[in-house]
Amino acid sequence: MHEITLCQRALELIEQQAAAHGAKRVTGVWLKIGAFSCVETSALAFCFDLVCRGTLAEGCKLHLEEQEAECWCESCQQYVTLLDAARAPLSAMPE
């Protein structure tokens, strides 16, 4: 379960930024999760709440956005979004 480690590191960054800007409390955090990061979003949200307890980020709203993966397709000479392509058969990809 690497979600707890990700949350601990995120909290370190949050605390650094809060200190740099003189913030006493953090009310929201926005994170992008890569399509192939193998991060379970429900586990991440659970761990984030645990890690933030007793800190200036306690009770803050965690906003998660899935970041699509994109690659260049030599066959069709265009960028292909892998999150969508993974759901479609290869024959559905543009030629």
Backbone hydrogen bonds, N-H to C=O, Kabsch-Sander energy under -0.5 kcal/mol:
donor,donor_aa,acceptor,acceptor_aa,energy
4,I,1,M,-0.5
6,L,2,H,-2.2
7,C,3,E,-2.3
8,Q,4,I,-2.4
9,R,5,T,-2.3
10,A,6,L,-2.5
11,L,7,C,-2.5
12,E,8,Q,-1.8
13,L,9,R,-2.0
14,I,10,A,-2.6
15,E,11,L,-2.9
16,Q,12,E,-2.1
17,Q,13,L,-2.5
18,A,14,I,-2.6
19,A,15,E,-2.4
20,A,16,Q,-2.3
21,H,17,Q,-1.4
22,G,19,A,-0.9
23,A,18,A,-2.8
26,V,56,L,-2.7
29,V,61,K,-2.6
31,L,63,H,-2.8
33,I,65,E,-3.1
34,G,32,K,-0.5
35,A,67,Q,-1.9
37,S,34,G,-1.9
40,E,38,C,-0.5
41,T,39,V,-0.7
44,L,40,E,-2.5
45,A,41,T,-2.5
46,F,42,S,-2.0
47,C,43,A,-2.7
48,F,44,L,-2.6
49,D,45,A,-1.9
50,L,46,F,-1.7
51,V,47,C,-2.9
52,C,48,F,-2.0
53,R,49,D,-0.7
53,R,50,L,-0.8
55,T,52,C,-2.1
58,E,55,T,-1.7
60,C,57,A,-2.2
61,K,27,T,-2.6
63,H,29,V,-3.4
63,H,61,K,-0.6
64,L,62,L,-0.6
65,E,31,L,-2.3
67,Q,33,I,-3.2
67,Q,65,E,-0.5
68,E,66,E,-0.6
71,C,80,V,-2.1
73,C,78,Q,-2.5
74,E,72,W,-0.7
77,Q,73,C,-1.5
78,Q,73,C,-0.9
80,V,71,C,-3.1
82,L,69,A,-2.9
82,L,80,V,-0.7
83,L,69,A,-0.7
85,A,81,T,-2.4
86,A,82,L,-2.4
87,R,84,D,-1.1
88,A,84,D,-0.7
88,A,85,A,-0.6
92,A,89,P,-2.0
93,M,90,L,-1.5
